[in-house]
Amino acid sequence: MRAAWQRWQAWVLRRERATTLALFRVLVSAIVLGSLLSAAAAGVIDVTWVDAAYGGMLSLGSGNWLVSLLGGPAPPVVWGLFAVGVAGASLSLIGLGGRWPLFATLQAYRGLTSLNPTASGGFDNLLTIALWLLFLSGCNATLSVDARRKEGTWFSQRSVAAWPRYLLILQLIVMYTATGLQKVSLSWTPMGGYTALYYVLHDPTWLRSEQLAWSVPLTVLRVGTAVTWHWEQLTCLLLGVFYFRATWERPGRLRAAFNRWDLRLPWALIGASLHLGILILIDVGPFSLVSLAYYVNLFTPDEIEAQLFGRPSAAWRAWRKRRTAGSRSRPIATS
Amino acid sequence: MHLGSDLTGDGQRPVGWRAPLLAAFVAFHVLAMLLLALPASGRLGDRAVWESRENQLQFARWAKLASKLGVARDGPEFEQLLWRLTQRYLSVREVVAGPFELYQEYAGVQQGWRMFSNPQSHPAYVHVELRRGASFEPIYVSRSRQYDWRGAQLDHHRVRKLFGRIARSTEQELWEQFGAWAAQRAAQDFPDALELRIWQERRATPAPGSPEAADAPLPEQVRVYDLKALR
């Protein structure tokens, strides 16, 4: 037990450069900003988050603890939270003001979305979870105005705790696995002919365009349904992928099999394809954008920087060195 | 040191009592994430939701499959079995996840991941109509490009979710509140209109591969509002 606790502690204390978390911070802030501003542009702030007593559509109650403290879902409170959310997301986007704009954005956004559960979706949960973990992280250490002011560079080499990124990976796995397991309609299963997406595309709640949705061949929809359902439920295997990558030096056939290829990539490719289909065919708010933003956390700062700056990552250089020395191992960057 | 782990030598690790405290917090968050992700919608314990058309259809379909395994003979029996299991599960879930509810509330780490769990085979199209003279004329119909009164609002994904909830469940109150709101807006937007009518067109989706639905569209939840009284 003591050894397990010490291993857990050592894992929590791992550190890395902040590049991945900073990129995630930029993406999440942009999505929050887009979500709030697009709602304002469409005129739905008053409709969905202001109480019926003040011209909103529904009777909303007193709201969560923050909204209740501020006086309930009246226009000044709602628009005040909106303003704080926009300001906080803007500061977080450019990385100015440290971690507190992230916290302010979180509380404002949560205050608003908690007012009307009928108008909220899974993407709201993904955003608030992201804001909380980013608040706890050192995501402002790089790709930020703060870094520029403190160190004279936009790209700092300073290390930060890695555990927030690990928790974001775990969150992605939990989200997909949970949603896959809760798809209990027979139409998601082979017994129902894998017809779930066919029915989704006949529901006006979600369609962007009837013509576009109904032009998709039934066979494509059946394949899409099968891939979606099974891929979501098998996402929990990503835990094994990361574990075996992190312990690549140990023996074992299963470990060797998992590490033969970088299984993060095919998983992410399937996910990205599904989300692209969602973006084209149905309107579920920024759900696909938020989910895809979470994908950056699958990759280490080293790998992200290699993509951004076009130079080989440390893992690739180590693999080359082993190959030159006669090793048959594959390049692996631990997460 | 793991290859490519990006560990750098200039980081400041927590020391002393902070390290185990941090480790404990991360463990707490992981546990919270896993337990709060267990399904717990209020609708699971709402009998009215279980008796909705779409859910009854699902119970019948699953019962047909379950009867081959000797589990239940028909939809109602399957539903009863599932209801008992679900209520027991909810009581256990309340105990194990309860300690994390406060953390969820203040840190914003809600974990509801029920998405497209039960696609509707009988979705509803929302109709909003005005009467200026003798008859009603449509001003808004779901997904119509021709009838798109306040389309930017009513077609926004956050409002669509409301219509989807109304179509799936028995929450009449939401429909009533929408009607009252629409009547007030129509009274302002159309000074010459006399009445507003809202209704849901329940359409059966054709079975995959079939050209037509088995059931004809049905009007439901018709409500009429006097706009003169609102001016």
Interface residues (C-beta under 8 A of the other chain):
Chain A: W5 W8 Q9 V12 L13 R14 R15 E16 R17 A39 A41 A42 G43 V44 V47 T48 A52 G55 G56 M57 L58 S59 N64 W65 L106 Q107 Y109 R110 N116 T118 A119 S120 G121 G122 D124 N125 T128 I129 L131 W132 Q157 R158 S159 V160 W163 L167 L170 Q171 V174 M175 A178 T179 Q182 K183 V184 S185 L186 S187 M191 G192 G193 T195 A196 L197 Y198 Y199 V200 H202 D203 P204 T205 W206 L207 S209 E210 L218 A246 D283 V284 G285 T300 P301 D302 E303 S313 A314 A315 A318 I332 A333 T334
Chain B: H2 L3 G4 S5 D6 L7 T8 D10 G11 R13 P14 A19 P20 L22 A23 V26 A27 H29 V30 M33 L34 A37 P39 Q58 R61 W62 L65 E105 Y106 A107 G108 V109 Q110 Q111 G112 W113 R114 M115 F116 S117 N118 P119 Q120 S121 P123 A124 Y125 V126 S142 R143 R150 A152 Q153 H156 H157 R158 V159 R160 K161 L162 F163 G164 R165 A167 L174 Q177 F178 A180 W181 Q184 T205 P208 G209
